Amino acid sequence: MEPEKVRAKRDPVAMSLAAQYPTVRMPNLGLSELDSGDVIAYIDAMTYAANAEKASPAAHHHGHRH
């Protein structure tokens, strides 16, 4: 919720990301705790779906009709 504070505390993950992407900084989006939780849940769900797709691409189906 407050990325500038995380960077100021020199969080190891934040420092690693700053080194890997020196011109990119996460802005403070002013999200509430609830909104932040929703964003994290969405990212988790998308990561799970992407990993499931990689594990079983034949099982992926968009409902297209042939």
PQR file with spaces between the fields and no chain letter, atoms N, CA, C, O and H, PARSE charges and radii, in Angstrom:
ATOM       1  N    MET     1       0.814   -1.195    0.000 -0.4000 1.5000
ATOM       2  CA   MET     1       0.000    0.000    0.000 -0.0000 2.0000
ATOM       3  C    MET     1       0.860    1.262    0.000  0.5500 1.7000
ATOM       4  O    MET     1       0.438    2.311   -0.488 -0.5500 1.4000
ATOM       5  N    GLU     2       2.063    1.151    0.550 -0.4000 1.5000
ATOM       6  CA   GLU     2       2.959    2.304    0.619 -0.0000 2.0000
ATOM       7  C    GLU     2       4.350    1.897    0.152  0.5500 1.7000
ATOM       8  O    GLU     2       5.249    1.696    0.969 -0.5500 1.4000
ATOM       9  H    GLU     2       2.405    0.300    0.946  0.4000 1.0000
ATOM      10  N    PRO     3       4.527    1.776   -1.161 -0.5600 1.5000
ATOM      11  CA   PRO     3       5.804    1.275   -1.680  0.2800 2.0000
ATOM      12  C    PRO     3       7.007    2.135   -1.322  0.5500 1.7000
ATOM      13  O    PRO     3       8.119    1.619   -1.218 -0.5500 1.4000
ATOM      14  N    GLU     4       6.807    3.427   -1.134 -0.4000 1.5000
ATOM      15  CA   GLU     4       7.935    4.292   -0.781 -0.0000 2.0000
ATOM      16  C    GLU     4       8.488    3.925    0.596  0.5500 1.7000
ATOM      17  O    GLU     4       9.694    4.026    0.824 -0.5500 1.4000
ATOM      18  H    GLU     4       5.903    3.846   -1.219  0.4000 1.0000
ATOM      19  N    LYS     5       7.621    3.503    1.512 -0.4000 1.5000
ATOM      20  CA   LYS     5       8.080    3.087    2.844 -0.0000 2.0000
ATOM      21  C    LYS     5       8.835    1.759    2.757  0.5500 1.7000
ATOM      22  O    LYS     5       9.817    1.551    3.469 -0.5500 1.4000
ATOM      23  H    LYS     5       6.642    3.421    1.327  0.4000 1.0000
ATOM      24  N    VAL     6       8.374    0.870    1.886 -0.4000 1.5000
ATOM      25  CA   VAL     6       9.048   -0.418    1.702 -0.0000 2.0000
ATOM      26  C    VAL     6      10.457   -0.185    1.153  0.5500 1.7000
ATOM      27  O    VAL     6      11.420   -0.808    1.600 -0.5500 1.4000
ATOM      28  H    VAL     6       7.576    1.039    1.308  0.4000 1.0000
ATOM      29  N    ARG     7      10.562    0.717    0.181 -0.4000 1.5000
ATOM      30  CA   ARG     7      11.881    1.040   -0.377 -0.0000 2.0000
ATOM      31  C    ARG     7      12.774    1.714    0.666  0.5500 1.7000
ATOM      32  O    ARG     7      13.970    1.429    0.737 -0.5500 1.4000
ATOM      33  H    ARG     7       9.780    1.223   -0.183  0.4000 1.0000
ATOM      34  N    ALA     8      12.197    2.604    1.471 -0.4000 1.5000
ATOM      35  CA   ALA     8      12.976    3.315    2.495 -0.0000 2.0000
ATOM      36  C    ALA     8      13.536    2.344    3.537  0.5500 1.7000
ATOM      37  O    ALA     8      14.612    2.574    4.089 -0.5500 1.4000
ATOM      38  H    ALA     8      11.226    2.835    1.413  0.4000 1.0000
ATOM      39  N    LYS     9      12.808    1.263    3.803 -0.4000 1.5000
ATOM      40  CA   LYS     9      13.277    0.249    4.760 -0.0000 2.0000
ATOM      41  C    LYS     9      14.242   -0.734    4.105  0.5500 1.7000
ATOM      42  O    LYS     9      14.739   -1.658    4.749 -0.5500 1.4000
ATOM      43  H    LYS     9      11.934    1.076    3.355  0.4000 1.0000
ATOM      44  N    ARG    10      14.498   -0.522    2.820 -0.4000 1.5000
ATOM      45  CA   ARG    10      15.441   -1.347    2.062 -0.0000 2.0000
ATOM      46  C    ARG    10      15.052   -2.825    2.080  0.5500 1.7000
ATOM      47  O    ARG    10      15.887   -3.712    2.262 -0.5500 1.4000
ATOM      48  H    ARG    10      14.095    0.229    2.297  0.4000 1.0000
ATOM      49  N    ASP    11      13.743   -3.054    1.884 -0.4000 1.5000
ATOM      50  CA   ASP    11      13.224   -4.410    1.802 -0.0000 2.0000
ATOM      51  C    ASP    11      13.989   -5.186    0.730  0.5500 1.7000
ATOM      52  O    ASP    11      14.171   -4.671   -0.374 -0.5500 1.4000
ATOM      53  H    ASP    11      13.065   -2.333    1.737  0.4000 1.0000
ATOM      54  N    PRO    12      14.441   -6.408    1.020 -0.5600 1.5000
ATOM      55  CA   PRO    12      15.250   -7.162    0.056  0.2800 2.0000
ATOM      56  C    PRO    12      14.552   -7.390   -1.293  0.5500 1.7000
ATOM      57  O    PRO    12      15.195   -7.317   -2.341 -0.5500 1.4000
ATOM      58  N    VAL    13      13.261   -7.661   -1.271 -0.4000 1.5000
ATOM      59  CA   VAL    13      12.535   -7.866   -2.532 -0.0000 2.0000
ATOM      60  C    VAL    13      12.466   -6.555   -3.307  0.5500 1.7000
ATOM      61  O    VAL    13      12.678   -6.536   -4.520 -0.5500 1.4000
ATOM      62  H    VAL    13      12.739   -7.720   -0.421  0.4000 1.0000
ATOM      63  N    ALA    14      12.173   -5.469   -2.619 -0.4000 1.5000
ATOM      64  CA   ALA    14      12.110   -4.165   -3.282 -0.0000 2.0000
ATOM      65  C    ALA    14      13.470   -3.786   -3.862  0.5500 1.7000
ATOM      66  O    ALA    14      13.553   -3.254   -4.969 -0.5500 1.4000
ATOM      67  H    ALA    14      12.000   -5.484   -1.634  0.4000 1.0000
ATOM      68  N    MET    15      14.531   -4.061   -3.111 -0.4000 1.5000
ATOM      69  CA   MET    15      15.882   -3.734   -3.590 -0.0000 2.0000
ATOM      70  C    MET    15      16.244   -4.586   -4.812  0.5500 1.7000
ATOM      71  O    MET    15      16.872   -4.096   -5.751 -0.5500 1.4000
ATOM      72  H    MET    15      14.463   -4.493   -2.212  0.4000 1.0000
ATOM      73  N    SER    16      15.850   -5.841   -4.795 -0.4000 1.5000
ATOM      74  CA   SER    16      16.116   -6.722   -5.939 -0.0000 2.0000
ATOM      75  C    SER    16      15.371   -6.233   -7.178  0.5500 1.7000
ATOM      76  O    SER    16      15.937   -6.191   -8.270 -0.5500 1.4000
ATOM      77  H    SER    16      15.339   -6.238   -4.032  0.4000 1.0000
ATOM      78  N    LEU    17      14.109   -5.866   -7.009 -0.4000 1.5000
ATOM      79  CA   LEU    17      13.330   -5.364   -8.145 -0.0000 2.0000
ATOM      80  C    LEU    17      13.900   -4.043   -8.655  0.5500 1.7000
ATOM      81  O    LEU    17      13.933   -3.815   -9.864 -0.5500 1.4000
ATOM      82  H    LEU    17      13.650   -5.899   -6.121  0.4000 1.0000
ATOM      83  N    ALA    18      14.347   -3.171   -7.754 -0.4000 1.5000
ATOM      84  CA   ALA    18      14.933   -1.887   -8.157 -0.0000 2.0000
ATOM      85  C    ALA    18      16.216   -2.113   -8.954  0.5500 1.7000
ATOM      86  O    ALA    18      16.497   -1.386   -9.907 -0.5500 1.4000
ATOM      87  H    ALA    18      14.320   -3.357   -6.771  0.4000 1.0000
ATOM      88  N    ALA    19      16.991   -3.122   -8.559 -0.4000 1.5000
ATOM      89  CA   ALA    19      18.223   -3.428   -9.294 -0.0000 2.0000
ATOM      90  C    ALA    19      17.907   -4.021  -10.664  0.5500 1.7000
ATOM      91  O    ALA    19      18.583   -3.725  -11.650 -0.5500 1.4000
ATOM      92  H    ALA    19      16.762   -3.712   -7.785  0.4000 1.0000
ATOM      93  N    GLN    20      16.881   -4.853  -10.716 -0.4000 1.5000
ATOM      94  CA   GLN    20      16.509   -5.508  -11.982 -0.0000 2.0000
ATOM      95  C    GLN    20      15.826   -4.529  -12.945  0.5500 1.7000
ATOM      96  O    GLN    20      16.005   -4.619  -14.159 -0.5500 1.4000
ATOM      97  H    GLN    20      16.332   -5.094   -9.916  0.4000 1.0000
ATOM      98  N    TYR    21      15.052   -3.603  -12.400 -0.4000 1.5000
ATOM      99  CA   TYR    21      14.299   -2.633  -13.212 -0.0000 2.0000
ATOM     100  C    TYR    21      14.586   -1.221  -12.694  0.5500 1.7000
ATOM     101  O    TYR    21      13.730   -0.620  -12.045 -0.5500 1.4000
ATOM     102  H    TYR    21      14.906   -3.529  -11.413  0.4000 1.0000
ATOM     103  N    PRO    22      15.774   -0.688  -12.971 -0.5600 1.5000
ATOM     104  CA   PRO    22      16.183    0.586  -12.355  0.2800 2.0000
ATOM     105  C    PRO    22      15.336    1.803  -12.744  0.5500 1.7000
ATOM     106  O    PRO    22      15.336    2.797  -12.018 -0.5500 1.4000
ATOM     107  N    THR    23      14.635    1.753  -13.837 -0.4000 1.5000
ATOM     108  CA   THR    23      13.849    2.925  -14.245 -0.0000 2.0000
ATOM     109  C    THR    23      12.365    2.807  -13.879  0.5500 1.7000
ATOM     110  O    THR    23      11.570    3.681  -14.222 -0.5500 1.4000
ATOM     111  H    THR    23      14.635    0.945  -14.427  0.4000 1.0000
ATOM     112  N    VAL    24      11.996    1.733  -13.188 -0.4000 1.5000
ATOM     113  CA   VAL    24      10.587    1.500  -12.843 -0.0000 2.0000
ATOM     114  C    VAL    24      10.427    1.540  -11.332  0.5500 1.7000
ATOM     115  O    VAL    24      11.177    0.888  -10.606 -0.5500 1.4000
ATOM     116  H    VAL    24      12.642    1.023  -12.909  0.4000 1.0000
ATOM     117  N    ARG    25       9.464    2.295  -10.866 -0.4000 1.5000
ATOM     118  CA   ARG    25       9.150    2.346   -9.441 -0.0000 2.0000
ATOM     119  C    ARG    25       7.645    2.175   -9.277  0.5500 1.7000
ATOM     120  O    ARG    25       6.857    2.795   -9.991 -0.5500 1.4000
ATOM     121  H    ARG    25       8.855    2.825  -11.456  0.4000 1.0000
ATOM     122  N    MET    26       7.256    1.329   -8.329 -0.4000 1.5000
ATOM     123  CA   MET    26       5.846    1.159   -8.015 -0.0000 2.0000
ATOM     124  C    MET    26       5.347    2.448   -7.382  0.5500 1.7000
ATOM     125  O    MET    26       5.879    2.879   -6.360 -0.5500 1.4000
ATOM     126  H    MET    26       7.897    0.825   -7.749  0.4000 1.0000
ATOM     127  N    PRO    27       4.337    3.065   -7.972 -0.5600 1.5000
ATOM     128  CA   PRO    27       3.802    4.290   -7.363  0.2800 2.0000
ATOM     129  C    PRO    27       2.856    3.956   -6.218  0.5500 1.7000
ATOM     130  O    PRO    27       2.342    2.840   -6.137 -0.5500 1.4000
ATOM     131  N    ASN    28       2.631    4.910   -5.346 -0.4000 1.5000
ATOM     132  CA   ASN    28       1.627    4.755   -4.311 -0.0000 2.0000
ATOM     133  C    ASN    28       0.284    5.049   -4.973  0.5500 1.7000
ATOM     134  O    ASN    28       0.000    6.186   -5.349 -0.5500 1.4000
ATOM     135  H    ASN    28       3.049    5.816   -5.413  0.4000 1.0000
ATOM     136  N    LEU    29      -0.532    4.016   -5.111 -0.4000 1.5000
ATOM     137  CA   LEU    29      -1.815    4.152   -5.798 -0.0000 2.0000
ATOM     138  C    LEU    29      -2.937    4.573   -4.861  0.5500 1.7000
ATOM     139  O    LEU    29      -4.070    4.778   -5.295 -0.5500 1.4000
ATOM     140  H    LEU    29      -0.302    3.092   -4.806  0.4000 1.0000
ATOM     141  N    GLY    30      -2.621    4.701   -3.582 -0.4000 1.5000
ATOM     142  CA   GLY    30      -3.638    5.119   -2.625 -0.0000 2.0000
ATOM     143  C    GLY    30      -4.698    4.059   -2.389  0.5500 1.7000
ATOM     144  O    GLY    30      -5.848    4.388   -2.096 -0.5500 1.4000
ATOM     145  H    GLY    30      -1.700    4.535   -3.230  0.4000 1.0000
ATOM     146  N    LEU    31      -4.326    2.783   -2.515 -0.4000 1.5000
ATOM     147  CA   LEU    31      -5.282    1.708   -2.322 -0.0000 2.0000
ATOM     148  C    LEU    31      -5.535    1.462   -0.845  0.5500 1.7000
ATOM     149  O    LEU    31      -4.637    1.589   -0.012 -0.5500 1.4000
ATOM     150  H    LEU    31      -3.392    2.516   -2.753  0.4000 1.0000
ATOM     151  N    SER    32      -6.769    1.109   -0.539 -0.4000 1.5000
ATOM     152  CA   SER    32      -7.092    0.718    0.830 -0.0000 2.0000
ATOM     153  C    SER    32      -6.573   -0.696    1.070  0.5500 1.7000
ATOM     154  O    SER    32      -6.135   -1.371    0.139 -0.5500 1.4000
ATOM     155  H    SER    32      -7.498    1.006   -1.216  0.4000 1.0000
ATOM     156  N    GLU    33      -6.625   -1.132    2.311 -0.4000 1.5000
ATOM     157  CA   GLU    33      -6.199   -2.498    2.624 -0.0000 2.0000
ATOM     158  C    GLU    33      -7.070   -3.511    1.886  0.5500 1.7000
ATOM     159  O    GLU    33      -6.560   -4.514    1.385 -0.5500 1.4000
ATOM     160  H    GLU    33      -6.981   -0.584    3.068  0.4000 1.0000
ATOM     161  N    LEU    34      -8.375   -3.260    1.813 -0.4000 1.5000
ATOM     162  CA   LEU    34      -9.285   -4.153    1.103 -0.0000 2.0000
ATOM     163  C    LEU    34      -8.946   -4.196   -0.387  0.5500 1.7000
ATOM     164  O    LEU    34      -8.875   -5.275   -0.977 -0.5500 1.4000
ATOM     165  H    LEU    34      -8.789   -2.446    2.220  0.4000 1.0000
ATOM     166  N    ASP    35      -8.738   -3.034   -0.994 -0.4000 1.5000
ATOM     167  CA   ASP    35      -8.395   -2.987   -2.419 -0.0000 2.0000
ATOM     168  C    ASP    35      -7.054   -3.673   -2.688  0.5500 1.7000
ATOM     169  O    ASP    35      -6.898   -4.379   -3.684 -0.5500 1.4000
ATOM     170  H    ASP    35      -8.796   -2.158   -0.515  0.4000 1.0000
ATOM     171  N    SER    36      -6.093   -3.459   -1.795 -0.4000 1.5000
ATOM     172  CA   SER    36      -4.794   -4.108   -1.957 -0.0000 2.0000
ATOM     173  C    SER    36      -4.940   -5.622   -1.907  0.5500 1.7000
ATOM     174  O    SER    36      -4.314   -6.335   -2.692 -0.5500 1.4000
ATOM     175  H    SER    36      -6.219   -2.885   -0.986  0.4000 1.0000
ATOM     176  N    GLY    37      -5.763   -6.112   -0.990 -0.4000 1.5000
ATOM     177  CA   GLY    37      -6.021   -7.548   -0.895 -0.0000 2.0000
ATOM     178  C    GLY    37      -6.659   -8.086   -2.160  0.5500 1.7000
ATOM     179  O    GLY    37      -6.331   -9.184   -2.611 -0.5500 1.4000
ATOM     180  H    GLY    37      -6.271   -5.533   -0.353  0.4000 1.0000
ATOM     181  N    ASP    38      -7.576   -7.309   -2.735 -0.4000 1.5000
ATOM     182  CA   ASP    38      -8.221   -7.724   -3.987 -0.0000 2.0000
ATOM     183  C    ASP    38      -7.207   -7.812   -5.129  0.5500 1.7000
ATOM     184  O    ASP    38      -7.258   -8.746   -5.929 -0.5500 1.4000
ATOM     185  H    ASP    38      -7.842   -6.417   -2.368  0.4000 1.0000
ATOM     186  N    VAL    39      -6.298   -6.858   -5.210 -0.4000 1.5000
ATOM     187  CA   VAL    39      -5.266   -6.876   -6.259 -0.0000 2.0000
ATOM     188  C    VAL    39      -4.379   -8.108   -6.091  0.5500 1.7000
ATOM     189  O    VAL    39      -4.071   -8.789   -7.069 -0.5500 1.4000
ATOM     190  H    VAL    39      -6.256   -6.099   -4.560  0.4000 1.0000
ATOM     191  N    ILE    40      -3.970   -8.394   -4.868 -0.4000 1.5000
ATOM     192  CA   ILE    40      -3.125   -9.560   -4.614 -0.0000 2.0000
ATOM     193  C    ILE    40      -3.868  -10.848   -4.960  0.5500 1.7000
ATOM     194  O    ILE    40      -3.287  -11.755   -5.556 -0.5500 1.4000
ATOM     195  H    ILE    40      -4.220   -7.841   -4.073  0.4000 1.0000
ATOM     196  N    ALA    41      -5.140  -10.936   -4.594 -0.4000 1.5000
ATOM     197  CA   ALA    41      -5.935  -12.125   -4.919 -0.0000 2.0000
ATOM     198  C    ALA    41      -6.057  -12.293   -6.434  0.5500 1.7000
ATOM     199  O    ALA    41      -5.985  -13.414   -6.938 -0.5500 1.4000
ATOM     200  H    ALA    41      -5.612  -10.200   -4.110  0.4000 1.0000
ATOM     201  N    TYR    42      -6.240  -11.202   -7.157 -0.4000 1.5000
ATOM     202  CA   TYR    42      -6.326  -11.263   -8.615 -0.0000 2.0000
ATOM     203  C    TYR    42      -5.007  -11.759   -9.214  0.5500 1.7000
ATOM     204  O    TYR    42      -5.008  -12.629  -10.085 -0.5500 1.4000
ATOM     205  H    TYR    42      -6.299  -10.291   -6.748  0.4000 1.0000
ATOM     206  N    ILE    43      -3.896  -11.211   -8.752 -0.4000 1.5000
ATOM     207  CA   ILE    43      -2.585  -11.633   -9.267 -0.0000 2.0000
ATOM     208  C    ILE    43      -2.363  -13.114   -8.960  0.5500 1.7000
ATOM     209  O    ILE    43      -1.883  -13.861   -9.813 -0.5500 1.4000
ATOM     210  H    ILE    43      -3.895  -10.504   -8.045  0.4000 1.0000
ATOM     211  N    ASP    44      -2.711  -13.539   -7.746 -0.4000 1.5000
ATOM     212  CA   ASP    44      -2.581  -14.956   -7.392 -0.0000 2.0000
ATOM     213  C    ASP    44      -3.416  -15.834   -8.322  0.5500 1.7000
ATOM     214  O    ASP    44      -2.945  -16.871   -8.790 -0.5500 1.4000
ATOM     215  H    ASP    44      -3.101  -12.933   -7.053  0.4000 1.0000
ATOM     216  N    ALA    45      -4.653  -15.421   -8.588 -0.4000 1.5000
ATOM     217  CA   ALA    45      -5.533  -16.204   -9.453 -0.0000 2.0000
ATOM     218  C    ALA    45      -4.989  -16.273  -10.878  0.5500 1.7000
ATOM     219  O    ALA    45      -5.034  -17.331  -11.505 -0.5500 1.4000
ATOM     220  H    ALA    45      -5.036  -14.579   -8.208  0.4000 1.0000
ATOM     221  N    MET    46      -4.478  -15.163  -11.390 -0.4000 1.5000
ATOM     222  CA   MET    46      -3.930  -15.148  -12.744 -0.0000 2.0000
ATOM     223  C    MET    46      -2.656  -15.988  -12.822  0.5500 1.7000
ATOM     224  O    MET    46      -2.416  -16.665  -13.822 -0.5500 1.4000
ATOM     225  H    MET    46      -4.441  -14.304  -10.881  0.4000 1.0000
ATOM     226  N    THR    47      -1.847  -15.943  -11.777 -0.4000 1.5000
ATOM     227  CA   THR    47      -0.626  -16.752  -11.732 -0.0000 2.0000
ATOM     228  C    THR    47      -0.983  -18.225  -11.699  0.5500 1.7000
ATOM     229  O    THR    47      -0.372  -19.029  -12.403 -0.5500 1.4000
ATOM     230  H    THR    47      -2.041  -15.393  -10.965  0.4000 1.0000
ATOM     231  N    TYR    48      -1.974  -18.588  -10.883 -0.4000 1.5000
ATOM     232  CA   TYR    48      -2.421  -19.977  -10.800 -0.0000 2.0000
ATOM     233  C    TYR    48      -2.941  -20.440  -12.160  0.5500 1.7000
ATOM     234  O    TYR    48      -2.607  -21.535  -12.612 -0.5500 1.4000
ATOM     235  H    TYR    48      -2.470  -17.934  -10.312  0.4000 1.0000
ATOM     236  N    ALA    49      -3.756  -19.613  -12.811 -0.4000 1.5000
ATOM     237  CA   ALA    49      -4.316  -19.974  -14.117 -0.0000 2.0000
ATOM     238  C    ALA    49      -3.211  -20.137  -15.153  0.5500 1.7000
ATOM     239  O    ALA    49      -3.254  -21.067  -15.959 -0.5500 1.4000
ATOM     240  H    ALA    49      -4.028  -18.723  -12.444  0.4000 1.0000
ATOM     241  N    ALA    50      -2.230  -19.252  -15.144 -0.4000 1.5000
ATOM     242  CA   ALA    50      -1.128  -19.340  -16.110 -0.0000 2.0000
ATOM     243  C    ALA    50      -0.305  -20.599  -15.867  0.5500 1.7000
ATOM     244  O    ALA    50       0.099  -21.271  -16.816 -0.5500 1.4000
ATOM     245  H    ALA    50      -2.195  -18.497  -14.489  0.4000 1.0000
ATOM     246  N    ASN    51      -0.056  -20.919  -14.604 -0.4000 1.5000
ATOM     247  CA   ASN    51       0.709  -22.127  -14.289 -0.0000 2.0000
ATOM     248  C    ASN    51      -0.076  -23.382  -14.642  0.5500 1.7000
ATOM     249  O    ASN    51       0.507  -24.361  -15.109 -0.5500 1.4000
ATOM     250  H    ASN    51      -0.384  -20.373  -13.833  0.4000 1.0000
ATOM     251  N    ALA    52      -1.383  -23.370  -14.428 -0.4000 1.5000
ATOM     252  CA   ALA    52      -2.218  -24.516  -14.785 -0.0000 2.0000
ATOM     253  C    ALA    52      -2.225  -24.697  -16.300  0.5500 1.7000
ATOM     254  O    ALA    52      -2.213  -25.826  -16.791 -0.5500 1.4000
ATOM     255  H    ALA    52      -1.856  -22.575  -14.048  0.4000 1.0000
ATOM     256  N    GLU    53      -2.243  -23.602  -17.031 -0.4000 1.5000
ATOM     257  CA   GLU    53      -2.218  -23.649  -18.499 -0.0000 2.0000
ATOM     258  C    GLU    53      -0.914  -24.269  -18.991  0.5500 1.7000
ATOM     259  O    GLU    53      -0.916  -25.083  -19.914 -0.5500 1.4000
ATOM     260  H    GLU    53      -2.252  -22.685  -16.632  0.4000 1.0000
ATOM     261  N    LYS    54       0.191  -23.882  -18.375 -0.4000 1.5000
ATOM     262  CA   LYS    54       1.490  -24.435  -18.772 -0.0000 2.0000
ATOM     263  C    LYS    54       1.552  -25.929  -18.475  0.5500 1.7000
ATOM     264  O    LYS    54       2.139  -26.691  -19.243 -0.5500 1.4000
ATOM     265  H    LYS    54       0.193  -23.221  -17.625  0.4000 1.0000
ATOM     266  N    ALA    55       0.951  -26.350  -17.367 -0.4000 1.5000
ATOM     267  CA   ALA    55       0.999  -27.757  -16.960 -0.0000 2.0000
ATOM     268  C    ALA    55       0.110  -28.628  -17.836  0.5500 1.7000
ATOM     269  O    ALA    55       0.405  -29.804  -18.049 -0.5500 1.4000
ATOM     270  H    ALA    55       0.474  -25.731  -16.744  0.4000 1.0000
ATOM     271  N    SER    56      -0.975  -28.055  -18.342 -0.4000 1.5000
ATOM     272  CA   SER    56      -1.919  -28.851  -19.118 -0.0000 2.0000
ATOM     273  C    SER    56      -2.560  -28.014  -20.217  0.5500 1.7000
ATOM     274  O    SER    56      -3.747  -27.701  -20.130 -0.5500 1.4000
ATOM     275  H    SER    56      -1.215  -27.099  -18.169  0.4000 1.0000
ATOM     276  N    PRO    57      -1.799  -27.641  -21.257 -0.5600 1.5000
ATOM     277  CA   PRO    57      -2.354  -26.772  -22.299  0.2800 2.0000
ATOM     278  C    PRO    57      -3.523  -27.408  -23.047  0.5500 1.7000
ATOM     279  O    PRO    57      -4.388  -26.685  -23.541 -0.5500 1.4000
ATOM     280  N    ALA    58      -3.577  -28.730  -23.146 -0.4000 1.5000
ATOM     281  CA   ALA    58      -4.678  -29.376  -23.865 -0.0000 2.0000
ATOM     282  C    ALA    58      -5.998  -29.214  -23.133  0.5500 1.7000
ATOM     283  O    ALA    58      -7.061  -29.298  -23.749 -0.5500 1.4000
ATOM     284  H    ALA    58      -2.874  -29.317  -22.745  0.4000 1.0000
ATOM     285  N    ALA    59      -5.947  -28.982  -21.825 -0.4000 1.5000
ATOM     286  CA   ALA    59      -7.165  -28.847  -21.043 -0.0000 2.0000
ATOM     287  C    ALA    59      -7.778  -27.458  -21.165  0.5500 1.7000
ATOM     288  O    ALA    59      -8.910  -27.240  -20.736 -0.5500 1.4000
ATOM     289  H    ALA    59      -5.084  -28.914  -21.325  0.4000 1.0000
ATOM     290  N    HIS    60      -7.043  -26.525  -21.743 -0.4000 1.5000
ATOM     291  CA   HIS    60      -7.528  -25.154  -21.875 -0.0000 2.0000
ATOM     292  C    HIS    60      -8.595  -25.081  -22.956  0.5500 1.7000
ATOM     293  O    HIS    60      -8.412  -25.614  -24.050 -0.5500 1.4000
ATOM     294  H    HIS    60      -6.123  -26.702  -22.092  0.4000 1.0000
ATOM     295  N    HIS    61      -9.694  -24.431  -22.658 -0.4000 1.5000
ATOM     296  CA   HIS    61     -10.806  -24.365  -23.582 -0.0000 2.0000
ATOM     297  C    HIS    61     -11.482  -23.011  -23.475  0.5500 1.7000
ATOM     298  O    HIS    61     -11.842  -22.577  -22.380 -0.5500 1.4000
ATOM     299  H    HIS    61      -9.843  -23.998  -21.769  0.4000 1.0000
ATOM     300  N    HIS    62     -11.655  -22.349  -24.594 -0.4000 1.5000
ATOM     301  CA   HIS    62     -12.310  -21.025  -24.624 -0.0000 2.0000
ATOM     302  C    HIS    62     -13.771  -21.103  -25.035  0.5500 1.7000
ATOM     303  O    HIS    62     -14.449  -20.076  -25.079 -0.5500 1.4000
ATOM     304  H    HIS    62     -11.363  -22.702  -25.483  0.4000 1.0000
ATOM     305  N    GLY    63     -14.267  -22.279  -25.332 -0.4000 1.5000
ATOM     306  CA   GLY    63     -15.654  -22.399  -25.741 -0.0000 2.0000
ATOM     307  C    GLY    63     -15.874  -22.090  -27.213  0.5500 1.7000
ATOM     308  O    GLY    63     -17.001  -21.809  -27.623 -0.5500 1.4000
ATOM     309  H    GLY    63     -13.717  -23.113  -25.296  0.4000 1.0000
ATOM     310  N    HIS    64     -14.817  -22.138  -28.011 -0.4000 1.5000
ATOM     311  CA   HIS    64     -14.962  -21.892  -29.437 -0.0000 2.0000
ATOM     312  C    HIS    64     -15.699  -23.052  -30.093  0.5500 1.7000
ATOM     313  O    HIS    64     -15.535  -24.209  -29.707 -0.5500 1.4000
ATOM     314  H    HIS    64     -13.903  -22.366  -27.678  0.4000 1.0000
ATOM     315  N    ARG    65     -16.493  -22.731  -31.068 -0.4000 1.5000
ATOM     316  CA   ARG    65     -17.185  -23.775  -31.823 -0.0000 2.0000
ATOM     317  C    ARG    65     -16.453  -23.982  -33.135  0.5500 1.7000
ATOM     318  O    ARG    65     -16.044  -23.021  -33.786 -0.5500 1.4000
ATOM     319  H    ARG    65     -16.626  -21.791  -31.382  0.4000 1.0000
ATOM     320  N    HIS    66     -16.291  -25.219  -33.514 -0.4000 1.5000
ATOM     321  CA   HIS    66     -15.583  -25.531  -34.771 -0.0000 2.0000
ATOM     322  C    HIS    66     -16.550  -25.923  -35.842  0.5500 1.7000
ATOM     323  O    HIS    66     -16.141  -26.220  -36.965 -0.5500 1.4000
ATOM     324  H    HIS    66     -16.623  -26.000  -32.985  0.4000 1.0000
